[in-house]
Amino acid sequence: MKIKHSKYRNTGLIFELLVKQIAADTLDNKDSAAVKILKKFFGNKTSLSKEYRLYEFIVKNKNVSQSKAEAILSTITEISLKLNTKSLKDAKYNLIAEIKENYNIDEFFGMQVRDYKALAALYCLLEAQSNNSLVDPQVLIDNKTTILEHLTSAQQNEQEVKDTLIEEYSKYDKDLKLLTFKILLEKFNSKYKSLLPEQKNILKEFITSVNSQTRLRSLVNEELEKISKQVVELSSKVKDEVIKIKLDEVSKAIKPVNNKSKIVDTHLVNLMQYYDLVNELKSL
């Protein structure tokens, strides 16, 4: 899944545009509606003010060390997960409605903002963090690279950015998310199209359910049962007796995970391989 930048939902960008609009209105000797909008939606303790502080931290920090830049970005993404997404969505809808009432929306969003690229990158990164769908890892890499370059004023090495992302994922449930993310990185771009729908779905589930062993175990067992039945069904159509014997052995080897066992990376690898096997059998 690709994450696209939305000017209408980028809290940091809208704040900067409101400030520019206030300046423009003042120069034209007008009472600025943007002042009231800014106070109403970005006043102390509003949901938008909380999210804006994350963007503000990016805008105000430049020429910092690599380690500090990494720490800033890591802290921002962690805090963003604690924000109330429904409250933010409603507030942004009402904010845009008020801007439309007072200004030409195309002219408003047509104003130039100095740190536009960094603000857009942070928006995409935060959207990817909060999205439960399977997100293209290259989106994470590209946007993190943009933000780090903004913070450090130095060109970033994409491989190093990729390595730090993998390191971050490895903090979750030991190696499970690490493995999942590695698989995504290896297959998502040129090889992603070759992933089966079942493989995409299981990868997404492993990411979103990684902290719930009960749910993961139930999911894995459901898939193993389906695969076992499919192998038996499809093997009956195979004419080669040697292959039939091997498939029978595979079917018997597919056993559910008992309630005392923890779901680990090998379960994910096995499922991915089983899906490939079933797909090959279907093509025979």
Phi, psi and omega in degrees: 000134177268146175252121180258143179287137177237114178300325185287347182241001182274100184303317181295318179295315181298320178300311181298322179292323178295320178297318179294324180293322177299316179297318181294318180295321180296317179295333179269009181057041179251152169287120187273117175293336181297332179296312180295320179297316180298315181294320183293314187264339182243017177293170183304133175075004175285158182297323180290327179293325179293317179288324181300326180301330178292317177292320181300322181295325178289315183296319186277346181254116178220158180057036178267168180289163180299316182296320179292321179299317178297319181294319179300311183294320179296318180295317181298314182293324178294316180295322183300329181290344181268353181285152180277104186294323180294317179298319179295317180299314180295317182296320180293322178298313180291325179297311180297323179299318180289324177296319179297326180293331187251341184220160171287116188298325180291320178292321180299310182279357177275350179291145181277137177240131187301314185260033184306314185299316180292321179295319179294319180295319180293320178303310182297321180293317179292323177296318180295322180297321185268357184270130180276349179283166180287111185261137177302118181302333180296332176298315179297315182296311183298314184287324176294320178301314180300315182292318180295323178293325177294316184288321186263345187057032180224145180293140182258149175271118185301322180296322179292323177296318179298318180297320180291326177295318178297320178298320179296318180294330183291347179288340183268119174048052179056243189264001188294307179290329178300312180296314180303314182293323179297319179298318179297315181298322183285328189249345193293320184282269183290329183263351185301322182297338181276350178291137178286156178305321179295323180290320177299316183294317182292325176296316179299316181294322179295327179286311186283338183249014189301333182268003179240098181295325181297313180295317180297316181298317179297317180297312181299316181294323177298315181292321179296321179295317178298314182297317180301315179295321180294320180297315179298315181298312183286330180294334180294341180266353180277132183271330181290119184294324180297315179295321179300317180297317180295320179293325177297320178294320178297315180301319180290332182282341180280099183240148179294155178278127182288161187297343181267350182270145179266141177286125182233183186299329182296330178295319178295315180300315180300315180299316180300320181288322178297320178299319179296319180299311180299320180296320178294320180296323180294333182273353180289000000 
